[in-house]
C-alpha cells in the first residue's frame, strides 16, 4: 500500500518544504488542492525528483475544460510524468456562495463530471482541434493539449452517483477523509468495480486512493479530540448520510448534527463515538498510528495521510505533518 500526504492549508513555501521532506522520507505522493492547486503542484514538481504529485481535487467549474487540459499537460511535462490530476464537482452551495457559479455548472454533478472527464481526455489525446457538442460543454474547435506522458485523471467521489462516474470515466478515486472502512468495503469498492467491469477493466486497472484523517500526538486526549472534531465537521452535511448509514451510526448521526448546530467543535468531538473513530481515523502515538494503518490493506491502493486542520493552531498542524513524515519514513 502506497502512502502520501495532503498538506492543503499552508503557504506555498511551507508546502514545498513538506514535499521535499516527504520525498526524502521515501513517501510515494504529495497532494494539493485549493483554486491554485495547479500552481502548487508545479512548485512541488521543480523542487522534487521522484515523488508523485496530485491535485486532490481541483474544482471543475473554476476553469474551462481547455484550461484544465492544458494545465494538466503542463504539469505532466514539468514533472516528467509524475502528475496525477484529480477533479471534484464542487458542492452547489460552495459554488454559489464562494465563487458565484450558478446554472448547469453548479448543478447535475454526476453527469457533468462524466462529460467533463471525457472531454478533458479527448483534449489530452487529440492532435487536431476538438469539436464537442455535449449537454454541459460545447466548442467548435477546442485547442488540443496532446502530452508525451500519460495523464491519469482521478475523481473525488463519495455518493453513489459520483462513485459510478469514477468507475465509468476515471483512472482513480480520490476518497474523502470521512470514508470509513465499512463504507469502503460495502459501497465504494463494489460500486466502482462493477462499473469497471462494464468497461472490461478490473480493480487492478484503477487506483483506489483516499485521504485518511491522521493525528500523531503523545497526548491521547488531544489526539482523539483533534481527530473527532474534524471527522464530525466533515460529516455534518446531510449529503454524507451515506457514510453514517453504511456503518449503522444512526444515533451518532443525530448527535453530530445537533452538536454542529450548537456551533462548537468541542461538542462535535464529544458526539463522535469510539466505534466511529476506530474505522475512520488514525490517531495516537506514532506506533499506534502505524499499527492502525493495516485496516486499509486490501481496501485502498494508496492512503493519503491527512492532518486535521479545523480549530488547530497552524504550528501544531504543521508539526503534525512533520511527525507523519517521520513516522512513515521508509527507514522505519
C-alpha angles and dihedrals in degrees: 000000000000123000133212141162130234109205102177109154101058139098113264093253091054089047090053090050091053092046091054091047092049091052093047089051092053098249117155105228148010122206135197138184137175124103087287094054093122091054092048094051089048089054091049091048095058091047098048136051111193114018118099115244124211142178111228093204139341109192105241102217093056092082141021116265090247089057091048092049095047091047091050090050093049092050092048091052095041092051096043093245097316097116124112113190114210123185134192129197095227123230118270097237090047093048092047099044105033103031106022092237116151139158124036093347090062097039138061094032100182101049090038092055093045091055092042093054091048091050096047090049090051091051092049094052103035124103095191132049111288122237112204129178106174137144095263104020133042131176136160099208112002112193108249122228105202113186132201089220130061108253113209113214117208130188129216104226139166112152127063096260093052093044090054091052090050090054092044102046114006135082094218148001128250102203122206119246089246093066110124127205091249092051092048092049100040102034119007101052099037093048095048094042091053091054092045090054089056087058091050091253135120134212088269088068093055133064115228104202128165140173112240122196105243130183126179111193131140088216102084094196093053093043091054093044094051093048094044096046092053095043089052092046092055094042095051098092114087090231086079096058086114090072094052093044096049091059098037094248097149096137092048092048091061093043095049093050093048091048092049091052089054086060108229126109090213088065090046091052091051090053092058110092126217090245089059094049093047092063101031110040143037113224142151133054120351092261093047091051092049089051093048092053090076092076089077096056109122092013103067132033090200134020117204107206105225117193111210116245109180111114092350120125114249096243093051090047091052091044090054091057090050089052091049092053092048094046094051099037108137091240089065 
